[in-house]
C-alpha cells in the first residue's frame, strides 16, 4: 500500500525511496532503499554515562536474596528517575548508559554521582548506599555529550 500525500490539494503517492519506515533499518540495505544515516534521528541529543562501581556487578544484575533490586538495576533506576534511558551495557565494574537529554539531575556530574553514592543525597547527606553488599560510596562517574570511539 503506497503512502499518499497531498500537495496543493492533489493526492500523490510517495515512492519507496521517499518514505521512512518507523523502526526500520537505515542505510542502503533498508527495504525502502534509503541512503539515510543516523542524522535522521529525531529527538534530543544523547549523553553517555560511564559509571565505575567499586566491585564487579556481573552477579548483581537481577534481584537479591530478599527479592529487592540488585545493584545494577538500582543504579539504572536512579538514572531513569531523571533521564530517558536508551541503552544500558555492563561489564565487570563498568556500567555504560546512554540517555536522551536533556537530563534532570542538576547542573553538574556530581549531582547524579551523589544520587548513586548516597541514600540521603537529596538533603546533602553522605550515608553510603549499600546495595546487595556493594558499597557505592566510592563509585566514579563520567558524563560526555559525544561518543569517542577507540
C-alpha positions in Angstrom: 0.0 0.0 0.0 1.5 3.3 -1.1 1.6 6.3 1.2 -0.3 9.2 -0.1 0.5 12.9 0.5 -1.5 15.9 -0.6 0.4 18.7 -2.4 -1.7 21.8 -3.3 -4.8 19.7 -2.8 -3.8 16.9 -5.2 -3.1 13.4 -4.0 0.3 12.0 -4.9 1.8 8.7 -3.8 5.2 8.7 -2.3 7.8 6.4 -3.9 9.5 3.8 -1.8 12.6 6.0 -1.6 10.6 8.9 -0.1 9.1 7.1 2.8 10.6 6.3 6.1 9.7 3.2 8.0 9.3 3.5 11.7 11.6 1.1 13.4 13.0 0.0 10.1 16.7 -0.2 9.2 18.5 2.8 7.8 21.1 2.9 5.0 21.4 1.2 1.7 20.2 -2.2 2.9 16.9 -0.7 4.1 13.7 -2.0 2.5 12.9 1.5 1.3 16.3 1.9 -0.4 17.2 4.9 1.6 20.7 6.0 2.0 19.8 7.8 5.2 22.1 7.8 8.2 21.9 8.4 11.9 21.2 12.1 11.2 17.6 11.1 10.7 17.2 10.6 14.4 14.5 12.9 15.8 14.8 13.7 19.4 17.1 15.2 22.0 20.9 14.7 22.0 22.4 11.7 23.6 24.5 11.8 26.8 27.0 9.0 27.5 27.4 7.9 31.1 30.3 5.8 32.3 29.8 4.6 35.9 32.5 2.6 37.6 31.3 0.7 40.7 33.8 -0.4 43.5 33.2 -4.1 42.6 32.1 -6.3 39.7 28.4 -6.2 39.0 28.4 -9.4 36.9 26.3 -11.2 39.6 24.4 -8.1 40.6 22.0 -7.8 37.6 18.7 -9.0 38.9 17.2 -9.2 42.4 19.0 -10.0 45.7 18.1 -12.8 48.1 15.4 -10.7 49.6 13.7 -10.1 46.3 14.9 -6.4 46.1 16.6 -4.9 43.0 20.2 -5.7 43.0 23.0 -3.2 42.4 22.9 -2.8 38.6 19.1 -2.4 38.3 19.1 0.1 41.2 21.8 2.2 39.5 19.8 2.2 36.3 16.6 3.1 38.2 18.4 6.1 39.8 19.4 7.3 36.3 15.9 6.7 35.0 14.4 8.9 37.6 15.9 11.9 35.9 16.6 10.9 32.3 15.3 8.8 29.4 17.5 5.7 29.2 18.2 4.5 25.7 20.9 1.8 26.2 22.5 0.1 29.2 25.6 -2.1 29.0 27.6 -3.5 31.9 30.9 -5.4 32.1 32.6 -6.1 35.4 32.5 -2.9 37.5 31.7 -0.7 34.5 28.2 0.4 33.6 27.7 2.3 30.3 24.4 4.1 29.9 23.2 6.2 27.0 20.4 8.7 27.9 18.5 11.1 25.8 19.0 14.6 27.0 18.2 17.0 28.5 18.8 15.2 31.8 17.3 16.3 35.1 20.0 15.6 37.7 21.1 19.1 38.2 23.9 21.2 36.7 26.9 19.0 37.4 28.0 15.4 37.1 28.3 15.4 40.9 24.6 15.7 41.3 24.0 12.3 39.6 27.0 10.8 41.2 25.8 11.7 44.7 22.4 10.3 44.0 24.1 6.9 43.2 26.6 7.0 46.1 24.4 8.3 49.0 21.0 7.3 50.2 20.3 10.8 51.5 22.0 12.8 48.7 18.8 14.9 48.2 19.4 16.6 51.5 23.2 16.8 51.2 23.9 13.8 53.4 26.7 11.3 53.0 25.1 8.0 54.1 26.7 5.3 51.9 24.3 3.5 49.6 24.9 -0.2 50.1 23.0 -2.4 47.6 23.3 -6.2 47.6 26.6 -6.0 49.6 28.1 -3.4 47.2 29.0 -0.1 48.9 28.6 2.5 46.2 30.2 5.4 48.2 33.4 5.1 46.1 31.7 4.9 42.7 33.1 7.2 40.0 31.2 8.6 37.1 31.8 10.4 33.8 29.3 12.1 31.5 30.0 13.2 28.0 27.9 14.6 25.2 29.9 13.0 22.4 30.8 9.4 21.9 34.6 8.8 21.4 35.4 5.5 19.8 38.7 3.9 20.5 
